[in-house]
Amino acid sequence: MIVIRGARQHNLKGIDIEIPRKRLVVITGLSGSGKSSLAFDTIYAEGQRRYVESLSAYARQFLEQMQKPHVESIDGLSPAIAIEQRKAGSNPRSTVGTVTEVYDYLRLLYARVGTPHCYKCGREIKRQTIQEIVDRVLSFPEGMKIRILAPVVRGRKGEHRELLENIARQGYLRVRVDGVIKNLDEEIVPEKNRKHDIEVVVDRLVVKKGMRERLTDSVETAIQLGMDLLLVDCGPPYKKDILFSRRYACVECGISFEELTPRFFSFNSPYGACPTCSGLGTSRDVDPELVVPDRSKSIADGAIIPWSNPVTTRRQRWKGAASRYYYTMLESVAREYGFELTTPFDDLTARQKKAVLYGTGQRAIKMEWERAGRYRVKTAPFEGVIPNLERRYRQTDSEYVREEILSKYITLKPCPDCGGARLKPESLAVTVADKSIMELTALPIRSAREFFKELKFAGQKSVIARDVIKEIRERLSFLENVGLGYLTLDRQSGTLSGGEAQRIRLATQIGSGLVGVLYVLDEPSIGLHQRDNSRLLDTLKKLRDLGNTIIVVEHDEATIRAADFIVDLGPGAGEKGGYVTAKGSLEDILSSPRSLTGRYLKGELKIELPAERKKPSGEYLIIEGAREHNLKNINVRIPLG
C-alpha cells in the first residue's frame, strides 16, 4: 500500500489515505477539488524527490529536484514517472518515429537488409564477393570464350599515356580501348579531347570444368586492378559485357555507396541528412507575396512592406532613416530600368520586378543618397529586396530583428532537393519491400503496422531481420492501441496536441518494459474517440499487469468504471474541496451518499441538454481545402456569434 498521512498540498485538507500498489487507481472529482494536487504535486513529487536523493551528489547537480510536498508522511512509494498533458518539444528534428524509437529500429532494419538502388537510373545495386563472381562466370555455357577485363578508365578524356606505360611495365600484354583490343607493344594514342574507356585484359579463358582456381586468381587480380570493378567480355552466345562490383556502386552511372549503417538513414546525422536542408526537410525562404502583399500599390505608396516599414530595433530606432535610404536605392533602380516609383507594382515588367526583388546581378548602377547631411554616390550592383532580407536574417546579432523577419516575411517550404524527405538521395534509394524509409514513415501507423504484418524475408535476411521486426511490430501495436493509428511516423512532435503527446509517452513506457514503477497520468482519454477508449484502457491494464502502479486523474466514465480502486475528492472546488468523499471499489463509490461522482454514475444526477440551441448569426468562418497533417481536403463552416 501507498500510505499517505496529513497531505496539505495546495487545497488538500490534511487527508489520510491508503492506495493499493500494482493496481489501476483513478482519482476523480470536480475540477479544482484537489485531484492534481494529490496525484502530481504530492505522490509524484515525493516519489521523484526520493529517487533523486538516492543518487550521488555529482549526479544530483544535473537533475531538477522537486520541492518536498506539504505532507506528514508517505510510505510505500516506488520511483515515479509522470505522463502529463503537455505539448511535445518544438524541435523540428523530433518526430513521432524518433520519440517512440520506431525510427531507430527502422534505420537498423534498412542498414541490415535494405536493397540499395542507383538514385539516378534506378538499377538495383549488389555487392558481390569474389566467390559469387566466380560462381556466376562458371554458370556460363561450357565452351564459351571469355576475357577477364579490369576497367581502369571509364568515360575520361585524355591520352592516358602514363597509365598505359605503367600497365605495360606490370607485365600485361593487351588492353581494350573503346571496345577495340590493342597490344601494348604497339603505339596507342587515344584522342585527347574525347572520353575513353580503357580496360586491361587480365586473362583469356574458355569456360570448362577444372578452371575455378585459375579463374579465381584472374578475378582477384582484375578486381584489385579495377578498383573493385570487373568486366567479363563474353563471346557467343552472349556476345556482351557483364559488369561485376565488389562494392555498392552503380557501374553505369559511376555512383558509389558507402557501407550501409544506421547513421546512413539518420536525418540528424551528416552521413544521412540531405545536404541542402541539413535534414530538416524544409527551407526558409523569403516569400515575395509577403514582401509585396498588395500589388496594386506603387512603390511610392509603400508596396514593398519591409522597406517602407523596415525592421530595425525593438525601439524602432532609425526606422525613418532606413526607409529613406531604401527609397533612394529604389529611385536609382527605377532610373536605370526605366520606370516610375508611382507605377503600380503589378504594372511593372517581369524584368523590372526581378531587378527590384532579386537585384541587378552583375550589372552595376549609380546610386545616390544623402546621409548625415552629406551627399554620397556609389556605383555597384543593386542587392535586391529579398537578398537583403535573407542576408540580414542570417547575419544579424539581434534576436528581435531575426524573429521579426522570420515571422513576417519568411515561409517554410519543402526542401527543393529532397522534397521534404530529409535524407540524401543515396539513403532514399535503399528499399525494403520496394519502399524507402521515408515512404514507410509517411504511412499512417495503422498502415505501417499492416505492412510489417505482411513483411517476410527469405534465407539469411529472415534471421537478421527477425528481432528488429518484432520490436517494430510491438511499438506500432502500442501506438495503435492508445488511439494514435492515424498519425504518421514522420509527423513532427511539436505539431501534436497535449493528449497525443501524452499517449505517445505512454506507448513508449509500455515499450520500455519497466516493472515496479509508479505511473501518474493526467486525463489520457482527452481528445480520444470513444471507440478507442477501450483500447486505451487495455493498454493501462497491460502496464499494470507488468507489475506497475497506475494512478490516473480522470473524469471519463469508462475509465472510472474500469478502475481497481477509486478516490473521489470534493465535495466542492477550491476552498470547498480537498477532502476524500469516497474511496474503494466501484461498488463502494456507488453506495457512498457523499460521493458526487457516485450519484452521477448511478443516474441520480445528470447534465440536461439545453432545450433550445442558440441560433447562428448568419456569419461563418469558412475554411476550404484543409489538408494539414491528417486532414483530407475538408471544407468547414463555423458559425460566428
C-alpha positions in Angstrom: 0.0 0.0 0.0 1.0 3.6 -0.5 0.2 5.2 2.8 -0.3 9.0 2.9 -0.8 10.9 6.2 -1.6 14.6 6.6 -1.5 15.7 2.9 -1.9 19.5 2.8 -0.5 20.4 -0.6 -2.5 23.4 -2.1 -6.2 22.9 -1.1 -5.9 19.4 0.4 -7.2 19.4 3.9 -4.7 17.1 5.7 -6.1 14.0 4.2 -5.1 10.4 5.1 -5.5 7.7 2.6 -4.1 4.3 1.7 -3.8 3.5 -2.0 -3.1 -0.1 -3.2 0.0 -0.8 -5.2 0.1 -2.6 -8.5 -3.4 -1.5 -9.3 -5.2 0.8 -11.7 -6.2 3.7 -9.5 -8.5 6.6 -10.6 -8.6 9.9 -8.8 -11.7 11.8 -9.7 -13.9 14.7 -8.6 -14.9 18.2 -9.5 -12.4 20.4 -11.3 -10.5 22.2 -8.6 -11.2 19.6 -6.0 -7.5 18.7 -5.5 -7.0 15.7 -7.9 -3.8 17.0 -9.4 -2.6 18.3 -6.0 -2.8 14.7 -4.7 -1.6 12.8 -7.7 1.1 15.1 -9.2 2.1 17.6 -6.5 2.1 15.1 -3.6 2.5 11.5 -4.7 4.6 12.0 -7.9 6.6 14.9 -6.4 7.6 12.9 -3.3 8.4 9.8 -5.4 10.6 11.7 -7.8 12.3 13.7 -4.9 13.2 10.5 -3.1 14.6 8.8 -6.2 16.8 11.9 -7.0 18.0 12.0 -3.4 19.2 8.4 -3.7 21.7 9.4 -6.4 25.2 10.7 -5.8 25.8 14.4 -5.2 27.5 14.6 -8.5 24.5 13.1 -10.4 22.0 15.3 -8.5 23.6 18.5 -9.8 22.4 17.7 -13.3 18.8 16.9 -12.3 16.0 19.2 -11.3 15.0 18.3 -7.7 11.4 18.8 -6.8 10.3 20.5 -3.5 9.1 18.4 -0.7 5.3 18.5 -0.7 3.3 19.5 2.4 2.6 16.1 3.8 3.4 14.4 7.1 4.5 11.1 5.7 4.2 8.9 2.6 5.2 5.2 2.8 5.4 2.5 0.1 6.4 4.8 -2.8 8.2 3.5 -5.9 10.2 5.5 -8.4 7.6 7.7 -10.1 7.1 8.8 -13.8 4.6 11.5 -14.7 3.0 11.4 -18.1 1.3 14.7 -18.2 -0.7 16.5 -20.9 1.8 19.0 -22.3 3.0 19.8 -25.7 5.9 17.9 -27.0 9.1 19.9 -27.6 9.2 22.2 -30.7 12.5 20.7 -32.0 11.8 20.3 -35.8 14.1 17.2 -35.8 11.9 15.4 -33.3 9.2 13.2 -34.9 6.7 10.5 -33.8 9.2 7.9 -35.1 12.2 9.3 -33.2 10.3 9.8 -29.9 8.9 6.3 -29.9 12.2 4.8 -31.1 10.5 3.1 -34.0 12.7 5.1 -36.4 15.8 3.8 -34.7 14.7 0.2 -35.4 13.8 1.2 -39.0 17.3 2.6 -39.5 18.7 -0.7 -38.2 16.4 -2.7 -40.5 17.3 -0.8 -43.6 21.0 -0.9 -42.8 20.9 -4.7 -42.4 18.5 -6.0 -45.0 17.8 -3.0 -47.3 18.3 -3.2 -51.0 20.3 -0.3 -52.5 19.5 1.2 -55.9 21.1 3.8 -58.0 19.3 7.0 -57.4 19.9 8.1 -60.9 19.0 5.1 -63.1 17.0 3.1 -60.5 19.1 -0.1 -61.1 19.4 -2.5 -58.1 23.0 -2.4 -56.7 24.5 -5.6 -55.4 27.8 -6.1 -53.6 29.4 -9.4 -54.7 32.2 -11.5 -53.2 35.0 -13.0 -55.2 33.4 -16.4 -55.0 30.0 -15.1 -56.0 31.6 -13.6 -59.1 33.5 -16.8 -59.9 30.3 -18.9 -59.4 28.4 -16.6 -61.8 31.1 -16.9 -64.5 31.2 -20.7 -64.1 27.5 -20.8 -64.7 28.1 -19.6 -68.3 27.7 -22.2 -71.1 30.6 -24.6 -71.3 32.9 -23.8 -74.2 32.2 -20.1 -74.2 35.2 -17.9 -74.7 35.6 -15.0 -72.2 38.0 -12.2 -71.4 38.6 -11.0 -67.8 39.0 -7.3 -68.0 39.9 -4.7 -65.4 38.3 -1.2 -66.0 41.0 1.4 -65.4 39.5 4.4 -67.3 35.7 4.9 -67.6 34.5 7.9 -69.6 37.5 10.2 -69.0 39.2 12.5 -71.5 42.9 12.4 -72.2 45.6 10.4 -73.9 46.4 8.4 -70.8 50.0 7.7 -71.9 51.4 7.4 -68.4 48.7 4.9 -67.4 49.3 2.7 -70.5 53.1 2.7 -69.9 52.5 1.7 -66.3 50.2 -1.2 -67.3 52.9 -2.4 -69.7 55.6 -2.3 -67.0 53.4 -4.5 -64.8 53.6 -7.2 -67.5 50.2 -7.0 -69.2 50.1 -7.6 -72.9 46.8 -6.2 -74.1 44.2 -3.5 -73.3 40.8 -2.8 -74.8 40.4 0.9 -75.8 36.9 2.0 -76.6 35.9 -1.6 -77.4 38.9 -2.4 -79.5 41.6 -4.9 -78.4 45.1 -3.5 -78.8 48.6 -4.8 -78.0 50.6 -2.7 -75.6 53.8 -3.1 -77.7 52.2 -1.0 -80.4 51.7 2.7 -80.2 48.3 3.6 -78.6 47.4 7.3 -78.8 43.7 8.0 -77.8 42.3 11.4 -78.9 43.0 13.9 -76.1 39.6 15.6 -76.2 37.4 12.6 -76.4 36.1 10.4 -73.5 37.6 7.0 -73.4 37.0 3.6 -71.8 40.2 1.5 -71.2 40.2 -2.0 -69.7 43.3 -4.2 -69.1 43.0 -7.7 -70.4 43.9 -9.8 -67.4 43.1 -13.3 -68.8 41.5 -15.1 -71.7 39.6 -18.3 -70.9 37.3 -20.9 -72.2 34.5 -21.9 -69.7 35.1 -25.5 -68.7 35.4 -27.8 -65.7 38.6 -27.5 -63.6 39.1 -23.8 -64.3 38.0 -22.5 -60.9 41.4 -21.9 -59.4 42.8 -20.0 -62.4 39.5 -18.1 -62.8 39.6 -17.1 -59.1 43.2 -15.8 -59.4 42.2 -13.8 -62.5 39.1 -12.3 -60.9 41.1 -11.3 -57.8 43.7 -9.6 -59.9 41.1 -7.8 -62.1 39.2 -6.7 -59.0 42.3 -5.2 -57.4 43.4 -3.5 -60.6 39.9 -2.2 -61.5 39.3 -0.7 -58.0 36.6 -3.3 -57.1 35.1 -3.4 -60.6 35.4 -6.3 -63.1 34.2 -6.7 -66.7 33.7 -10.0 -68.4 33.7 -9.9 -72.2 31.6 -12.8 -73.2 31.8 -14.5 -76.7 29.0 -16.3 -78.4 26.2 -17.0 -77.5 26.1 -13.9 -75.1 28.2 -11.5 -77.1 28.1 -8.8 -74.4 30.0 -7.4 -71.5 28.9 -8.2 -67.9 30.0 -5.9 -65.1 30.6 -7.0 -61.6 31.2 -4.9 -58.5 32.6 -5.8 -55.1 31.1 -2.7 -53.5 27.8 -0.8 -53.5 28.2 1.1 -56.7 26.3 1.7 -59.9 28.9 1.0 -62.6 26.7 2.6 -65.2 26.3 6.0 -63.5 29.6 5.9 -61.6 27.9 6.4 -58.2 29.3 4.6 -55.2 27.6 3.9 -51.9 29.3 3.8 -48.5 28.7 0.8 -46.3 25.1 0.7 -45.1 24.9 1.6 -41.4 22.1 3.0 -39.3 23.6 6.5 -39.4 23.2 6.4 -43.2 19.4 6.7 -42.6 19.5 9.4 -39.9 18.4 12.9 -40.8 20.1 14.1 -37.6 23.5 12.9 -38.9 25.6 14.5 -41.7 26.1 10.9 -43.0 22.4 10.6 -43.9 20.9 14.1 -43.9 20.1 16.0 -47.1 23.0 18.4 -47.6 20.7 21.2 -48.8 18.3 21.4 -45.8 20.6 19.6 -43.2 17.9 17.0 -42.5 15.1 19.5 -41.7 13.1 18.7 -44.8 12.2 22.4 -45.3 13.9 25.6 -46.5 13.3 29.0 -45.1 12.7 31.4 -47.9 11.5 35.0 -48.1 8.1 34.9 -49.7 7.6 37.5 -52.4 3.8 37.5 -51.6 4.6 38.7 -48.1 7.1 41.3 -49.3 4.6 42.8 -51.7 1.2 41.7 -50.4 -0.8 44.4 -52.4 0.5 44.6 -55.9 -2.0 47.2 -56.9 0.0 49.7 -54.9 3.1 51.5 -56.2 6.5 51.5 -54.5 5.9 55.2 -53.6 2.7 54.2 -51.8 4.5 51.5 -49.8 4.0 48.4 -51.8 7.3 46.9 -50.6 6.4 46.5 -46.9 9.8 45.5 -45.4 11.4 48.7 -46.9 8.5 51.1 -46.4 8.2 49.9 -42.8 11.7 48.4 -42.2 12.6 46.2 -39.3 15.3 48.0 -37.2 15.4 47.6 -33.4 12.9 46.8 -30.7 12.5 50.5 -30.0 12.2 51.3 -33.8 15.3 53.5 -33.8 16.5 54.7 -37.3 13.3 53.4 -38.9 12.7 56.7 -40.8 16.3 57.0 -41.9 16.4 53.4 -43.1 13.1 53.9 -45.0 14.5 57.0 -46.8 17.8 55.2 -47.6 15.9 52.2 -49.2 13.7 54.6 -51.1 16.7 56.4 -52.7 18.1 53.0 -53.7 14.9 52.1 -55.4 14.9 55.5 -57.2 18.3 54.6 -58.6 16.9 51.2 -59.8 13.9 52.9 -61.4 16.1 55.4 -63.3 18.3 52.5 -64.6 15.4 50.3 -65.6 13.1 53.0 -66.9 10.0 53.0 -64.7 8.4 55.4 -62.2 8.0 54.6 -58.5 4.4 55.8 -58.7 3.6 53.0 -61.2 1.5 50.2 -59.6 3.9 47.2 -58.9 1.7 44.9 -60.9 2.1 47.1 -64.0 5.9 46.7 -63.9 7.5 44.4 -66.4 8.9 41.0 -65.3 12.4 42.3 -65.8 11.7 45.4 -63.6 10.1 43.3 -60.8 13.0 40.9 -60.9 15.5 43.8 -60.5 13.6 45.3 -57.5 13.1 42.0 -55.7 16.2 40.0 -56.6 18.8 42.6 -57.6 20.6 43.5 -60.7 23.1 40.7 -60.7 26.5 41.7 -62.1 25.0 44.9 -63.6 26.3 48.0 -61.7 24.1 51.0 -61.3 24.8 54.5 -60.0 23.2 55.0 -56.6 22.9 58.4 -54.9 21.7 59.2 -51.3 22.1 61.7 -48.5 23.3 60.6 -45.1 24.1 62.8 -42.1 24.0 65.9 -44.2 26.5 64.6 -46.8 25.8 63.6 -50.4 27.0 60.2 -51.3 27.4 58.3 -54.6 28.2 54.7 -55.2 28.3 52.5 -58.4 27.7 48.9 -57.7 25.2 46.1 -58.3 21.9 46.5 -56.5 21.4 43.8 -53.9 17.6 43.4 -54.2 14.9 43.5 -51.5 14.7 39.7 -51.0 18.5 39.0 -50.8 18.8 42.0 -48.4 16.2 40.4 -46.1 17.9 37.0 -46.3 21.3 38.4 -45.6 20.0 40.4 -42.6 18.2 37.3 -41.3 21.5 35.3 -41.4 23.9 37.9 -40.2 22.0 40.0 -37.6 23.1 39.7 -33.9 19.6 40.9 -32.9 17.2 38.2 -31.9 14.4 40.7 -32.3 15.3 41.5 -35.9 15.7 37.8 -36.8 12.3 36.9 -35.2 10.6 39.9 -37.0 11.9 38.9 -40.4 11.1 35.2 -39.7 7.5 35.9 -38.6 6.6 38.5 -41.2 8.4 37.6 -44.4 9.7 34.0 -44.3 7.7 30.9 -45.1 8.7 27.2 -44.7 8.7 25.3 -47.9 9.7 21.7 -48.7 13.4 21.4 -49.5 13.9 21.7 -53.3 16.3 18.8 -53.3 14.8 16.2 -51.0 11.2 17.4 -51.3 10.7 17.2 -47.5 12.1 13.7 -47.2 15.1 14.9 -45.1 17.6 12.3 -46.4 20.2 12.4 -49.1 19.4 10.7 -52.4 21.6 7.6 -51.7 19.7 6.9 -48.5 16.3 7.3 -50.2 17.3 4.8 -52.9 17.6 1.9 -50.4 14.4 0.0 -50.2 12.7 -2.7 -48.1 9.8 -4.4 -50.0 10.0 -1.6 -52.6 9.6 1.2 -50.1 12.2 3.7 -49.0 12.5 4.5 -45.3 10.7 7.9 -45.8 7.9 6.3 -47.8 7.3 4.0 -44.9 7.3 6.7 -42.3 4.8 8.7 -44.3 2.3 5.9 -43.9 -0.3 6.2 -41.0 0.7 4.0 -38.1 -2.2 1.5 -38.7 -1.0 1.1 -42.4 2.6 0.7 -41.3 1.5 -2.0 -38.9 -0.2 -3.9 -41.7 2.9 -3.5 -43.8 5.1 -5.2 -41.2 2.5 -7.9 -40.6 2.9 -8.9 -44.2 6.6 -8.3 -44.5 8.6 -11.5 -44.8 12.2 -12.3 -45.8 13.9 -15.4 -47.1 17.1 -17.1 -46.1 19.8 -15.2 -44.1 17.8 -11.9 -44.3 15.0 -13.6 -42.3 17.4 -14.4 -39.4 18.9 -10.9 -39.5 15.6 -9.0 -39.5 13.6 -11.2 -37.1 14.3 -9.4 -33.8 14.2 -6.0 -35.4 10.8 -6.5 -37.0 9.5 -7.9 -33.7 10.4 -4.7 -31.9 8.9 -2.5 -34.7 5.6 -4.5 -34.7 5.2 -4.2 -30.9 5.8 -0.5 -30.8 3.4 0.1 -33.7 0.8 -2.0 -31.9 1.2 0.0 -28.7 0.7 3.3 -30.6 -2.4 2.0 -32.3 -3.8 0.7 -29.0 -3.6 4.1 -27.4 -5.7 5.6 -30.3 -2.9 7.0 -32.5 -3.2 4.8 -35.5 -4.0 7.9 -37.7 -0.6 9.6 -37.0 2.4 9.1 -39.3 5.8 8.4 -38.0 7.3 11.4 -39.8 4.9 13.8 -38.1 6.8 16.5 -36.2 6.4 16.2 -32.4 5.8 19.9 -32.0 2.5 19.6 -34.0 0.9 17.1 -31.7 -1.8 18.0 -29.2 -1.2 17.6 -25.5 -3.3 14.5 -25.4 -1.5 12.9 -28.4 1.9 13.7 -26.9 0.8 12.1 -23.6 -0.4 8.9 -25.2 2.9 8.7 -27.2 4.8 8.9 -24.0 2.5 6.2 -22.6 3.2 3.9 -25.5 6.9 4.5 -25.1 6.7 3.5 -21.5 4.9 0.2 -22.3 7.7 -0.5 -24.9 10.4 0.1 -22.2 9.0 -2.9 -20.2 9.8 -1.3 -16.8 8.5 -3.1 -13.7 7.7 -1.8 -10.2 7.2 1.8 -11.3 4.6 4.3 -10.2 3.0 6.0 -13.3 0.9 9.1 -12.8 -1.3 10.2 -15.8 -3.4 13.3 -16.4 -6.7 12.6 -18.2 -5.3 10.3 -21.0 -8.7 10.0 -22.6 -9.0 13.6 -23.6 -9.3 14.1 -27.3 -9.7 10.3 -27.8 -12.5 9.0 -29.9 -14.9 6.9 -27.9 -14.2 3.8 -30.0 -10.5 3.9 -29.0 -11.2 4.3 -25.3 -11.4 0.6 -24.6 -8.0 0.1 -26.3 -6.5 2.8 -24.1 -7.9 1.1 -21.0 -6.4 -2.3 -22.2 -3.1 -0.5 -22.5 -3.3 0.9 -19.0 -4.2 -2.6 -17.7 -1.3 -4.1 -19.6 1.1 -1.6 -17.9 -0.5 -2.5 -14.6 -0.1 -6.3 -15.2 3.7 -5.8 -15.8 3.8 -5.1 -12.0 3.4 -1.3 -12.0 1.1 1.1 -10.1 -1.1 3.3 -12.3 -2.6 6.5 -10.9 -4.9 8.3 -13.3 -6.5 11.7 -12.9 -9.7 11.3 -14.9 -13.4 12.3 -15.4 -14.2 9.7 -18.1 -16.9 7.3 -17.0 -15.5 4.3 -18.8 -12.1 4.8 -17.1 -13.7 5.2 -13.7 -15.7 2.0 -14.1 -12.6 0.1 -15.2 -10.5 1.1 -12.2 -9.5 -1.3 -9.5 -9.5 1.5 -6.9 -11.2 4.9 -7.0 -10.5 8.0 -4.9 -13.3 10.7 -5.1 -12.3 14.2 -4.0 -14.7 17.0 -3.1 -17.2 17.9 -2.1 -16.7 21.2 -4.0 -13.9 23.0 -5.7 -11.2 25.3 -4.4 -11.6 26.0 -0.7 -14.6 23.7 -0.6 -12.6 20.8 -2.0 -9.6 18.9 -0.7 -11.5 16.1 1.2 -11.8 12.4 0.4 -15.6 12.0 -0.1 -15.3 8.3 -1.1 -12.7 5.6 -1.8 -12.6 2.0 -2.7 -14.1 -0.1 -5.5 -16.8 1.0 -7.9 -19.4 -0.6 -5.6 -18.1 1.5 -2.7 -18.3 4.7 -4.7 -21.9 3.9 -5.9 -23.0 3.1 -2.4 -21.5 6.3 -0.8 -24.0 9.1 -0.2 -21.2 11.7 0.0 -19.8 10.8 -3.5 -21.0 13.3 -6.1 -19.3 11.0 -8.8 -21.3 8.0 -7.5 -24.6 9.8 -7.8 -23.8 10.7 -11.5 -22.7 7.1 -12.2 -26.0 5.8 -10.7 -28.0 8.2 -12.8 -29.4 10.1 -9.8 -27.9 13.3 -11.2 -27.3 14.2 -14.8 -26.5 17.1 -17.0 -29.5 18.0 -19.1 -29.2 19.0 -22.7 -30.3 22.6 -23.4 -33.9 22.8 -24.6 -33.0 25.5 -27.1 -29.9 26.0 -29.1 -28.6 29.5 -29.9 -29.2 30.3 -33.5 -26.2 31.3 -35.6 -26.0 35.0 -36.6 -25.7 34.0 -40.3 -22.0 34.8 -40.5 -19.5 32.0 -40.8 -15.8 31.3 -40.6 -15.2 29.4 -43.8 -12.3 27.0 -44.3 -11.8 25.3 -47.6 -9.5 22.6 -48.7 -7.8 22.0 -45.4 -5.0 19.4 -45.9 -2.7 19.9 -42.9 -1.3 16.7 -41.4 -4.1 14.1 -41.5 -6.9 16.4 -42.7 -8.3 15.1 -46.0 -9.0 18.2 -48.1 -12.1 19.2 -45.9 -14.4 22.2 -46.1 -15.8 23.6 -42.8 -18.3 26.3 -42.0 -18.1 27.5 -38.4 -20.9 29.8 -37.2 -19.9 33.1 -35.6 -21.7 34.9 -32.8 
